[in-house]
Amino acid sequence: MYTLYGISNCNTVKKAKDWLQENNIEFQFHDYRKQGLTTELLETFEATLGWEKLLNKQSTSWRKLSDDQKANVSKQTALQYMLETPTLIKRPVLDTGEKMIIGFKADNYQAEL
């Protein structure tokens, strides 16, 4: 079964959930805010997707970081920031068991799934 990771009030996550349901694809939803985010899970995401792709520089959470934090971001600091503030992770992340897909575009889900 697929696992969709994100936060429940995110519009992009809602669109992904709707698309999966409309296409009769079974999945479970993991909400970072309710179910948490472990270092192990974040490291799995990073190993598969890369921290640069995972870090959401368009988010409000990113804009709240200091200029110094943004200028000196590295793999280590990015992972620390994402662990402390999961809204810094691009959403959603869909784990199919064989691959991970980050973000949601209906065309991409159609092609990948």
Backbone atoms as SQL, in Angstrom:
CREATE TABLE atoms (id INTEGER PRIMARY KEY, chain TEXT, resi INTEGER, resn TEXT, atom TEXT, x REAL, y REAL, z REAL);
INSERT INTO atoms VALUES
  (1, 'A', 1, 'MET', 'N', 0.846, -1.189, 0.000),
  (2, 'A', 1, 'MET', 'CA', 0.000, 0.000, 0.000),
  (3, 'A', 1, 'MET', 'C', 0.886, 1.246, 0.000),
  (4, 'A', 2, 'TYR', 'N', 0.445, 2.241, -0.724),
  (5, 'A', 2, 'TYR', 'CA', 1.175, 3.508, -0.800),
  (6, 'A', 2, 'TYR', 'C', 1.004, 4.303, 0.490),
  (7, 'A', 3, 'THR', 'N', 1.971, 5.167, 0.764),
  (8, 'A', 3, 'THR', 'CA', 1.866, 6.095, 1.886),
  (9, 'A', 3, 'THR', 'C', 2.070, 7.502, 1.363),
  (10, 'A', 4, 'LEU', 'N', 1.137, 8.373, 1.691),
  (11, 'A', 4, 'LEU', 'CA', 1.207, 9.774, 1.309),
  (12, 'A', 4, 'LEU', 'C', 1.567, 10.570, 2.555),
  (13, 'A', 5, 'TYR', 'N', 2.661, 11.326, 2.475),
  (14, 'A', 5, 'TYR', 'CA', 3.148, 12.115, 3.608),
  (15, 'A', 5, 'TYR', 'C', 2.893, 13.588, 3.361),
  (16, 'A', 6, 'GLY', 'N', 2.490, 14.297, 4.417),
  (17, 'A', 6, 'GLY', 'CA', 2.277, 15.730, 4.299),
  (18, 'A', 6, 'GLY', 'C', 1.560, 16.251, 5.529),
  (19, 'A', 7, 'ILE', 'N', 0.874, 17.376, 5.346),
  (20, 'A', 7, 'ILE', 'CA', 0.037, 17.925, 6.411),
  (21, 'A', 7, 'ILE', 'C', -1.365, 18.078, 5.856),
  (22, 'A', 8, 'SER', 'N', -2.351, 17.781, 6.680),
  (23, 'A', 8, 'SER', 'CA', -3.723, 17.659, 6.188),
  (24, 'A', 8, 'SER', 'C', -4.338, 18.957, 5.685),
  (25, 'A', 9, 'ASN', 'N', -3.878, 20.109, 6.152),
  (26, 'A', 9, 'ASN', 'CA', -4.503, 21.347, 5.689),
  (27, 'A', 9, 'ASN', 'C', -3.817, 21.960, 4.469),
  (28, 'A', 10, 'CYS', 'N', -2.864, 21.244, 3.870),
  (29, 'A', 10, 'CYS', 'CA', -2.163, 21.716, 2.673),
  (30, 'A', 10, 'CYS', 'C', -3.021, 21.437, 1.432),
  (31, 'A', 11, 'ASN', 'N', -3.247, 22.455, 0.621),
  (32, 'A', 11, 'ASN', 'CA', -4.069, 22.293, -0.580),
  (33, 'A', 11, 'ASN', 'C', -3.494, 21.285, -1.562),
  (34, 'A', 12, 'THR', 'N', -2.178, 21.271, -1.720),
  (35, 'A', 12, 'THR', 'CA', -1.556, 20.325, -2.649),
  (36, 'A', 12, 'THR', 'C', -1.732, 18.897, -2.152),
  (37, 'A', 13, 'VAL', 'N', -1.635, 18.699, -0.857),
  (38, 'A', 13, 'VAL', 'CA', -1.856, 17.373, -0.278),
  (39, 'A', 13, 'VAL', 'C', -3.309, 16.957, -0.506),
  (40, 'A', 14, 'LYS', 'N', -4.232, 17.877, -0.312),
  (41, 'A', 14, 'LYS', 'CA', -5.652, 17.575, -0.542),
  (42, 'A', 14, 'LYS', 'C', -5.895, 17.149, -1.981),
  (43, 'A', 15, 'LYS', 'N', -5.263, 17.840, -2.933),
  (44, 'A', 15, 'LYS', 'CA', -5.416, 17.494, -4.355),
  (45, 'A', 15, 'LYS', 'C', -4.863, 16.100, -4.629),
  (46, 'A', 16, 'ALA', 'N', -3.727, 15.779, -4.039),
  (47, 'A', 16, 'ALA', 'CA', -3.126, 14.452, -4.223),
  (48, 'A', 16, 'ALA', 'C', -4.029, 13.368, -3.641),
  (49, 'A', 17, 'LYS', 'N', -4.564, 13.616, -2.437),
  (50, 'A', 17, 'LYS', 'CA', -5.470, 12.640, -1.811),
  (51, 'A', 17, 'LYS', 'C', -6.704, 12.429, -2.686),
  (52, 'A', 18, 'ASP', 'N', -7.280, 13.533, -3.179),
  (53, 'A', 18, 'ASP', 'CA', -8.461, 13.432, -4.049),
  (54, 'A', 18, 'ASP', 'C', -8.148, 12.627, -5.302),
  (55, 'A', 19, 'TRP', 'N', -6.993, 12.898, -5.925),
  (56, 'A', 19, 'TRP', 'CA', -6.617, 12.206, -7.162),
  (57, 'A', 19, 'TRP', 'C', -6.470, 10.707, -6.904),
  (58, 'A', 20, 'LEU', 'N', -5.790, 10.352, -5.814),
  (59, 'A', 20, 'LEU', 'CA', -5.604, 8.939, -5.492),
  (60, 'A', 20, 'LEU', 'C', -6.945, 8.246, -5.258),
  (61, 'A', 21, 'GLN', 'N', -7.841, 8.919, -4.524),
  (62, 'A', 21, 'GLN', 'CA', -9.164, 8.334, -4.264),
  (63, 'A', 21, 'GLN', 'C', -9.969, 8.192, -5.553),
  (64, 'A', 22, 'GLU', 'N', -9.959, 9.216, -6.398),
  (65, 'A', 22, 'GLU', 'CA', -10.704, 9.175, -7.665),
  (66, 'A', 22, 'GLU', 'C', -10.194, 8.085, -8.589),
  (67, 'A', 23, 'ASN', 'N', -8.924, 7.734, -8.456),
  (68, 'A', 23, 'ASN', 'CA', -8.323, 6.704, -9.291),
  (69, 'A', 23, 'ASN', 'C', -8.227, 5.354, -8.588),
  (70, 'A', 24, 'ASN', 'N', -8.970, 5.233, -7.492),
  (71, 'A', 24, 'ASN', 'CA', -9.071, 3.971, -6.750),
  (72, 'A', 24, 'ASN', 'C', -7.718, 3.390, -6.371),
  (73, 'A', 25, 'ILE', 'N', -6.818, 4.256, -5.940),
  (74, 'A', 25, 'ILE', 'CA', -5.509, 3.813, -5.499),
  (75, 'A', 25, 'ILE', 'C', -5.500, 3.855, -3.966),
  (76, 'A', 26, 'GLU', 'N', -5.268, 2.687, -3.368),
  (77, 'A', 26, 'GLU', 'CA', -5.261, 2.610, -1.910),
  (78, 'A', 26, 'GLU', 'C', -4.002, 3.254, -1.357),
  (79, 'A', 27, 'PHE', 'N', -4.182, 4.010, -0.300),
  (80, 'A', 27, 'PHE', 'CA', -3.048, 4.654, 0.353),
  (81, 'A', 27, 'PHE', 'C', -3.405, 4.938, 1.793),
  (82, 'A', 28, 'GLN', 'N', -2.373, 5.122, 2.582),
  (83, 'A', 28, 'GLN', 'CA', -2.571, 5.617, 3.942),
  (84, 'A', 28, 'GLN', 'C', -1.935, 6.992, 3.995),
  (85, 'A', 29, 'PHE', 'N', -2.479, 7.844, 4.849),
  (86, 'A', 29, 'PHE', 'CA', -1.975, 9.207, 4.960),
  (87, 'A', 29, 'PHE', 'C', -1.232, 9.376, 6.267),
  (88, 'A', 30, 'HIS', 'N', -0.045, 9.944, 6.174),
  (89, 'A', 30, 'HIS', 'CA', 0.774, 10.222, 7.363),
  (90, 'A', 30, 'HIS', 'C', 0.914, 11.732, 7.489),
  (91, 'A', 31, 'ASP', 'N', 0.316, 12.279, 8.526),
  (92, 'A', 31, 'ASP', 'CA', 0.363, 13.722, 8.779),
  (93, 'A', 31, 'ASP', 'C', 1.532, 14.007, 9.719),
  (94, 'A', 32, 'TYR', 'N', 2.496, 14.802, 9.221),
  (95, 'A', 32, 'TYR', 'CA', 3.668, 15.136, 10.041),
  (96, 'A', 32, 'TYR', 'C', 3.273, 15.782, 11.365),
  (97, 'A', 33, 'ARG', 'N', 2.246, 16.603, 11.344),
  (98, 'A', 33, 'ARG', 'CA', 1.855, 17.312, 12.575),
  (99, 'A', 33, 'ARG', 'C', 1.232, 16.372, 13.599),
  (100, 'A', 34, 'LYS', 'N', 0.431, 15.416, 13.129),
  (101, 'A', 34, 'LYS', 'CA', -0.270, 14.523, 14.047),
  (102, 'A', 34, 'LYS', 'C', 0.544, 13.291, 14.393),
  (103, 'A', 35, 'GLN', 'N', 1.210, 12.712, 13.399),
  (104, 'A', 35, 'GLN', 'CA', 1.925, 11.456, 13.600),
  (105, 'A', 35, 'GLN', 'C', 3.432, 11.638, 13.747),
  (106, 'A', 36, 'GLY', 'N', 3.894, 12.857, 13.542),
  (107, 'A', 36, 'GLY', 'CA', 5.302, 13.152, 13.742),
  (108, 'A', 36, 'GLY', 'C', 6.179, 12.823, 12.550),
  (109, 'A', 37, 'LEU', 'N', 7.431, 13.186, 12.699),
  (110, 'A', 37, 'LEU', 'CA', 8.447, 12.956, 11.678),
  (111, 'A', 37, 'LEU', 'C', 9.699, 12.472, 12.388),
  (112, 'A', 38, 'THR', 'N', 10.156, 11.285, 12.028),
  (113, 'A', 38, 'THR', 'CA', 11.360, 10.743, 12.660),
  (114, 'A', 38, 'THR', 'C', 12.592, 11.083, 11.834),
  (115, 'A', 39, 'THR', 'N', 13.723, 11.047, 12.486),
  (116, 'A', 39, 'THR', 'CA', 14.997, 11.257, 11.794),
  (117, 'A', 39, 'THR', 'C', 15.168, 10.198, 10.713),
  (118, 'A', 40, 'GLU', 'N', 14.797, 8.960, 11.020),
  (119, 'A', 40, 'GLU', 'CA', 14.944, 7.858, 10.068),
  (120, 'A', 40, 'GLU', 'C', 14.115, 8.088, 8.811),
  (121, 'A', 41, 'LEU', 'N', 12.869, 8.523, 8.982),
  (122, 'A', 41, 'LEU', 'CA', 12.012, 8.777, 7.827),
  (123, 'A', 41, 'LEU', 'C', 12.579, 9.915, 6.982),
  (124, 'A', 42, 'LEU', 'N', 12.992, 10.980, 7.640),
  (125, 'A', 42, 'LEU', 'CA', 13.562, 12.114, 6.920),
  (126, 'A', 42, 'LEU', 'C', 14.833, 11.703, 6.174),
  (127, 'A', 43, 'GLU', 'N', 15.669, 10.886, 6.792),
  (128, 'A', 43, 'GLU', 'CA', 16.884, 10.413, 6.131),
  (129, 'A', 43, 'GLU', 'C', 16.566, 9.516, 4.937),
  (130, 'A', 44, 'THR', 'N', 15.488, 8.743, 5.020),
  (131, 'A', 44, 'THR', 'CA', 15.054, 7.928, 3.884),
  (132, 'A', 44, 'THR', 'C', 14.629, 8.829, 2.728),
  (133, 'A', 45, 'PHE', 'N', 13.840, 9.850, 3.038),
  (134, 'A', 45, 'PHE', 'CA', 13.442, 10.830, 2.014),
  (135, 'A', 45, 'PHE', 'C', 14.680, 11.450, 1.372),
  (136, 'A', 46, 'GLU', 'N', 15.608, 11.884, 2.209),
  (137, 'A', 46, 'GLU', 'CA', 16.802, 12.569, 1.713),
  (138, 'A', 46, 'GLU', 'C', 17.644, 11.653, 0.836),
  (139, 'A', 47, 'ALA', 'N', 17.806, 10.404, 1.242),
  (140, 'A', 47, 'ALA', 'CA', 18.616, 9.453, 0.478),
  (141, 'A', 47, 'ALA', 'C', 18.016, 9.203, -0.905),
  (142, 'A', 48, 'THR', 'N', 16.692, 9.214, -0.986),
  (143, 'A', 48, 'THR', 'CA', 16.014, 8.945, -2.250),
  (144, 'A', 48, 'THR', 'C', 15.856, 10.201, -3.102),
  (145, 'A', 49, 'LEU', 'N', 15.479, 11.301, -2.470),
  (146, 'A', 49, 'LEU', 'CA', 15.117, 12.509, -3.218),
  (147, 'A', 49, 'LEU', 'C', 16.193, 13.596, -3.219),
  (148, 'A', 50, 'GLY', 'N', 17.049, 13.596, -2.206),
  (149, 'A', 50, 'GLY', 'CA', 18.049, 14.649, -2.061),
  (150, 'A', 50, 'GLY', 'C', 17.488, 15.816, -1.257),
  (151, 'A', 51, 'TRP', 'N', 18.305, 16.370, -0.377),
  (152, 'A', 51, 'TRP', 'CA', 17.813, 17.430, 0.511),
  (153, 'A', 51, 'TRP', 'C', 17.435, 18.696, -0.239),
  (154, 'A', 52, 'GLU', 'N', 18.142, 19.002, -1.346),
  (155, 'A', 52, 'GLU', 'CA', 17.841, 20.223, -2.086),
  (156, 'A', 52, 'GLU', 'C', 16.431, 20.178, -2.689),
  (157, 'A', 53, 'LYS', 'N', 16.059, 18.996, -3.175),
  (158, 'A', 53, 'LYS', 'CA', 14.727, 18.826, -3.769),
  (159, 'A', 53, 'LYS', 'C', 13.647, 18.785, -2.682),
  (160, 'A', 54, 'LEU', 'N', 14.005, 18.255, -1.535),
  (161, 'A', 54, 'LEU', 'CA', 13.070, 18.084, -0.424),
  (162, 'A', 54, 'LEU', 'C', 12.746, 19.403, 0.283),
  (163, 'A', 55, 'LEU', 'N', 13.705, 20.299, 0.327),
  (164, 'A', 55, 'LEU', 'CA', 13.553, 21.568, 1.048),
  (165, 'A', 55, 'LEU', 'C', 12.667, 22.525, 0.252),
  (166, 'A', 56, 'ASN', 'N', 11.573, 22.953, 0.875),
  (167, 'A', 56, 'ASN', 'CA', 10.609, 23.830, 0.211),
  (168, 'A', 56, 'ASN', 'C', 10.963, 25.296, 0.454),
  (169, 'A', 57, 'LYS', 'N', 11.680, 25.883, -0.506),
  (170, 'A', 57, 'LYS', 'CA', 12.109, 27.273, -0.371),
  (171, 'A', 57, 'LYS', 'C', 11.006, 28.264, -0.743),
  (172, 'A', 58, 'GLN', 'N', 9.833, 27.754, -1.103),
  (173, 'A', 58, 'GLN', 'CA', 8.683, 28.615, -1.388),
  (174, 'A', 58, 'GLN', 'C', 7.765, 28.754, -0.174),
  (175, 'A', 59, 'SER', 'N', 8.061, 28.010, 0.871),
  (176, 'A', 59, 'SER', 'CA', 7.156, 27.960, 2.030),
  (177, 'A', 59, 'SER', 'C', 7.281, 29.183, 2.926),
  (178, 'A', 60, 'THR', 'N', 6.221, 29.434, 3.659),
  (179, 'A', 60, 'THR', 'CA', 6.217, 30.488, 4.674),
  (180, 'A', 60, 'THR', 'C', 7.276, 30.182, 5.731),
  (181, 'A', 61, 'SER', 'N', 7.429, 28.904, 6.058),
  (182, 'A', 61, 'SER', 'CA', 8.416, 28.499, 7.059),
  (183, 'A', 61, 'SER', 'C', 9.829, 28.874, 6.624),
  (184, 'A', 62, 'TRP', 'N', 10.133, 28.722, 5.344),
  (185, 'A', 62, 'TRP', 'CA', 11.447, 29.104, 4.822),
  (186, 'A', 62, 'TRP', 'C', 11.650, 30.615, 4.956),
  (187, 'A', 63, 'ARG', 'N', 10.629, 31.369, 4.615),
  (188, 'A', 63, 'ARG', 'CA', 10.733, 32.833, 4.683),
  (189, 'A', 63, 'ARG', 'C', 10.935, 33.314, 6.122),
  (190, 'A', 64, 'LYS', 'N', 10.506, 32.520, 7.098),
  (191, 'A', 64, 'LYS', 'CA', 10.664, 32.896, 8.505),
  (192, 'A', 64, 'LYS', 'C', 12.085, 32.658, 9.029),
  (193, 'A', 65, 'LEU', 'N', 12.872, 31.868, 8.303),
  (194, 'A', 65, 'LEU', 'CA', 14.251, 31.643, 8.726),
  (195, 'A', 65, 'LEU', 'C', 15.050, 32.929, 8.538),
  (196, 'A', 66, 'SER', 'N', 16.091, 33.075, 9.331),
  (197, 'A', 66, 'SER', 'CA', 16.924, 34.275, 9.208),
  (198, 'A', 66, 'SER', 'C', 17.716, 34.222, 7.897),
  (199, 'A', 67, 'ASP', 'N', 18.159, 35.386, 7.431),
  (200, 'A', 67, 'ASP', 'CA', 18.969, 35.443, 6.216),
  (201, 'A', 67, 'ASP', 'C', 20.234, 34.611, 6.377),
  (202, 'A', 68, 'ASP', 'N', 20.797, 34.619, 7.575),
  (203, 'A', 68, 'ASP', 'CA', 22.003, 33.841, 7.845),
  (204, 'A', 68, 'ASP', 'C', 21.721, 32.338, 7.728),
  (205, 'A', 69, 'GLN', 'N', 20.581, 31.903, 8.283),
  (206, 'A', 69, 'GLN', 'CA', 20.208, 30.487, 8.183),
  (207, 'A', 69, 'GLN', 'C', 20.042, 30.081, 6.722),
  (208, 'A', 70, 'LYS', 'N', 19.383, 30.919, 5.939),
  (209, 'A', 70, 'LYS', 'CA', 19.148, 30.602, 4.522),
  (210, 'A', 70, 'LYS', 'C', 20.454, 30.595, 3.737),
  (211, 'A', 71, 'ALA', 'N', 21.322, 31.557, 4.010),
  (212, 'A', 71, 'ALA', 'CA', 22.581, 31.683, 3.263),
  (213, 'A', 71, 'ALA', 'C', 23.534, 30.527, 3.548),
  (214, 'A', 72, 'ASN', 'N', 23.461, 29.968, 4.744),
  (215, 'A', 72, 'ASN', 'CA', 24.410, 28.931, 5.154),
  (216, 'A', 72, 'ASN', 'C', 23.781, 27.540, 5.226),
  (217, 'A', 73, 'VAL', 'N', 22.702, 27.334, 4.491),
  (218, 'A', 73, 'VAL', 'CA', 22.034, 26.035, 4.544),
  (219, 'A', 73, 'VAL', 'C', 22.914, 24.965, 3.889),
  (220, 'A', 74, 'SER', 'N', 22.984, 23.822, 4.559),
  (221, 'A', 74, 'SER', 'CA', 23.732, 22.665, 4.076),
  (222, 'A', 74, 'SER', 'C', 22.841, 21.443, 4.274),
  (223, 'A', 75, 'LYS', 'N', 23.308, 20.303, 3.840),
  (224, 'A', 75, 'LYS', 'CA', 22.524, 19.082, 4.052),
  (225, 'A', 75, 'LYS', 'C', 22.204, 18.915, 5.538),
  (226, 'A', 76, 'GLN', 'N', 23.214, 19.055, 6.374),
  (227, 'A', 76, 'GLN', 'CA', 23.033, 18.857, 7.820),
  (228, 'A', 76, 'GLN', 'C', 22.032, 19.852, 8.407),
  (229, 'A', 77, 'THR', 'N', 22.192, 21.147, 8.093),
  (230, 'A', 77, 'THR', 'CA', 21.281, 22.146, 8.661),
  (231, 'A', 77, 'THR', 'C', 19.886, 22.018, 8.068),
  (232, 'A', 78, 'ALA', 'N', 19.806, 21.703, 6.776),
  (233, 'A', 78, 'ALA', 'CA', 18.496, 21.546, 6.133),
  (234, 'A', 78, 'ALA', 'C', 17.711, 20.423, 6.803),
  (235, 'A', 79, 'LEU', 'N', 18.368, 19.295, 7.046),
  (236, 'A', 79, 'LEU', 'CA', 17.692, 18.172, 7.704),
  (237, 'A', 79, 'LEU', 'C', 17.264, 18.546, 9.118),
  (238, 'A', 80, 'GLN', 'N', 18.103, 19.287, 9.810),
  (239, 'A', 80, 'GLN', 'CA', 17.755, 19.742, 11.161),
  (240, 'A', 80, 'GLN', 'C', 16.530, 20.652, 11.106),
  (241, 'A', 81, 'TYR', 'N', 16.524, 21.606, 10.181),
  (242, 'A', 81, 'TYR', 'CA', 15.386, 22.523, 10.041),
  (243, 'A', 81, 'TYR', 'C', 14.107, 21.767, 9.698),
  (244, 'A', 82, 'MET', 'N', 14.204, 20.800, 8.767),
  (245, 'A', 82, 'MET', 'CA', 13.016, 20.039, 8.353),
  (246, 'A', 82, 'MET', 'C', 12.490, 19.177, 9.489),
  (247, 'A', 83, 'LEU', 'N', 13.395, 18.633, 10.301),
  (248, 'A', 83, 'LEU', 'CA', 12.977, 17.818, 11.439),
  (249, 'A', 83, 'LEU', 'C', 12.253, 18.684, 12.471),
  (250, 'A', 84, 'GLU', 'N', 12.770, 19.882, 12.708),
  (251, 'A', 84, 'GLU', 'CA', 12.158, 20.804, 13.667),
  (252, 'A', 84, 'GLU', 'C', 10.871, 21.424, 13.123),
  (253, 'A', 85, 'THR', 'N', 10.838, 21.681, 11.814),
  (254, 'A', 85, 'THR', 'CA', 9.700, 22.346, 11.170),
  (255, 'A', 85, 'THR', 'C', 9.337, 21.572, 9.905),
  (256, 'A', 86, 'PRO', 'N', 8.508, 20.519, 10.028),
  (257, 'A', 86, 'PRO', 'CA', 8.185, 19.681, 8.868),
  (258, 'A', 86, 'PRO', 'C', 7.523, 20.426, 7.700),
  (259, 'A', 87, 'THR', 'N', 6.983, 21.629, 7.950),
  (260, 'A', 87, 'THR', 'CA', 6.387, 22.388, 6.844),
  (261, 'A', 87, 'THR', 'C', 7.461, 22.887, 5.873),
  (262, 'A', 88, 'LEU', 'N', 8.727, 22.686, 6.199),
  (263, 'A', 88, 'LEU', 'CA', 9.814, 23.009, 5.267),
  (264, 'A', 88, 'LEU', 'C', 10.009, 21.919, 4.216),
  (265, 'A', 89, 'ILE', 'N', 9.302, 20.804, 4.367),
  (266, 'A', 89, 'ILE', 'CA', 9.402, 19.706, 3.397),
  (267, 'A', 89, 'ILE', 'C', 8.372, 19.941, 2.296),
  (268, 'A', 90, 'LYS', 'N', 8.829, 19.837, 1.030),
  (269, 'A', 90, 'LYS', 'CA', 7.895, 19.952, -0.093),
  (270, 'A', 90, 'LYS', 'C', 6.841, 18.875, 0.064),
  (271, 'A', 91, 'ARG', 'N', 5.620, 19.224, -0.304),
  (272, 'A', 91, 'ARG', 'CA', 4.503, 18.303, -0.103),
  (273, 'A', 91, 'ARG', 'C', 3.728, 18.091, -1.386),
  (274, 'A', 92, 'PRO', 'N', 3.096, 16.926, -1.416),
  (275, 'A', 92, 'PRO', 'CA', 3.290, 15.751, -0.571),
  (276, 'A', 92, 'PRO', 'C', 4.478, 14.920, -1.044),
  (277, 'A', 93, 'VAL', 'N', 4.818, 13.929, -0.234),
  (278, 'A', 93, 'VAL', 'CA', 5.761, 12.892, -0.648),
  (279, 'A', 93, 'VAL', 'C', 4.949, 11.608, -0.702),
  (280, 'A', 94, 'LEU', 'N', 4.954, 10.961, -1.865),
  (281, 'A', 94, 'LEU', 'CA', 4.224, 9.703, -2.036),
  (282, 'A', 94, 'LEU', 'C', 5.232, 8.569, -2.148),
  (283, 'A', 95, 'ASP', 'N', 5.142, 7.622, -1.222),
  (284, 'A', 95, 'ASP', 'CA', 6.009, 6.450, -1.232),
  (285, 'A', 95, 'ASP', 'C', 5.204, 5.279, -1.780),
  (286, 'A', 96, 'THR', 'N', 5.609, 4.790, -2.945),
  (287, 'A', 96, 'THR', 'CA', 4.883, 3.677, -3.570),
  (288, 'A', 96, 'THR', 'C', 5.451, 2.327, -3.161),
  (289, 'A', 97, 'GLY', 'N', 6.559, 2.367, -2.404),
  (290, 'A', 97, 'GLY', 'CA', 7.237, 1.130, -2.063),
  (291, 'A', 97, 'GLY', 'C', 8.378, 0.852, -3.026),
  (292, 'A', 98, 'GLU', 'N', 8.247, 1.349, -4.258),
  (293, 'A', 98, 'GLU', 'CA', 9.292, 1.193, -5.267),
  (294, 'A', 98, 'GLU', 'C', 10.000, 2.511, -5.553),
  (295, 'A', 99, 'LYS', 'N', 9.272, 3.608, -5.381),
  (296, 'A', 99, 'LYS', 'CA', 9.846, 4.932, -5.639),
  (297, 'A', 99, 'LYS', 'C', 9.122, 5.967, -4.797),
  (298, 'A', 100, 'MET', 'N', 9.720, 7.146, -4.741),
  (299, 'A', 100, 'MET', 'CA', 9.095, 8.267, -4.037),
  (300, 'A', 100, 'MET', 'C', 8.862, 9.393, -5.036),
  (301, 'A', 101, 'ILE', 'N', 7.688, 9.976, -4.943),
  (302, 'A', 101, 'ILE', 'CA', 7.311, 11.089, -5.815),
  (303, 'A', 101, 'ILE', 'C', 7.064, 12.287, -4.916),
  (304, 'A', 102, 'ILE', 'N', 7.694, 13.400, -5.252),
  (305, 'A', 102, 'ILE', 'CA', 7.544, 14.603, -4.434),
  (306, 'A', 102, 'ILE', 'C', 6.704, 15.623, -5.182),
  (307, 'A', 103, 'GLY', 'N', 5.808, 16.284, -4.449),
  (308, 'A', 103, 'GLY', 'CA', 4.903, 17.252, -5.063),
  (309, 'A', 103, 'GLY', 'C', 3.729, 16.542, -5.701),
  (310, 'A', 104, 'PHE', 'N', 2.811, 17.324, -6.251),
  (311, 'A', 104, 'PHE', 'CA', 1.664, 16.713, -6.934),
  (312, 'A', 104, 'PHE', 'C', 1.345, 17.454, -8.217),
  (313, 'A', 105, 'LYS', 'N', 1.323, 16.700, -9.292),
  (314, 'A', 105, 'LYS', 'CA', 0.790, 17.140, -10.580),
  (315, 'A', 105, 'LYS', 'C', 0.049, 15.932, -11.124),
  (316, 'A', 106, 'ALA', 'N', -1.201, 16.114, -11.483),
  (317, 'A', 106, 'ALA', 'CA', -2.029, 15.007, -11.947),
  (318, 'A', 106, 'ALA', 'C', -1.356, 14.246, -13.097),
  (319, 'A', 107, 'ASP', 'N', -0.778, 14.986, -14.043),
  (320, 'A', 107, 'ASP', 'CA', -0.114, 14.331, -15.182),
  (321, 'A', 107, 'ASP', 'C', 1.039, 13.451, -14.729),
  (322, 'A', 108, 'ASN', 'N', 1.792, 13.923, -13.751),
  (323, 'A', 108, 'ASN', 'CA', 2.923, 13.155, -13.240),
  (324, 'A', 108, 'ASN', 'C', 2.447, 11.912, -12.513),
  (325, 'A', 109, 'TYR', 'N', 1.420, 12.037, -11.683),
  (326, 'A', 109, 'TYR', 'CA', 0.877, 10.864, -10.994),
  (327, 'A', 109, 'TYR', 'C', 0.358, 9.865, -12.024),
  (328, 'A', 110, 'GLN', 'N', -0.334, 10.353, -13.053),
  (329, 'A', 110, 'GLN', 'CA', -0.882, 9.483, -14.091),
  (330, 'A', 110, 'GLN', 'C', 0.247, 8.706, -14.766),
  (331, 'A', 111, 'ALA', 'N', 1.337, 9.380, -15.073),
  (332, 'A', 111, 'ALA', 'CA', 2.467, 8.728, -15.744),
  (333, 'A', 111, 'ALA', 'C', 3.220, 7.772, -14.830),
  (334, 'A', 112, 'GLU', 'N', 3.389, 8.176, -13.585),
  (335, 'A', 112, 'GLU', 'CA', 4.189, 7.380, -12.647),
  (336, 'A', 112, 'GLU', 'C', 3.431, 6.195, -12.046),
  (337, 'A', 113, 'LEU', 'N', 2.114, 6.346, -11.905),
  (338, 'A', 113, 'LEU', 'CA', 1.347, 5.296, -11.243),
  (339, 'A', 113, 'LEU', 'C', 0.547, 4.490, -12.255);
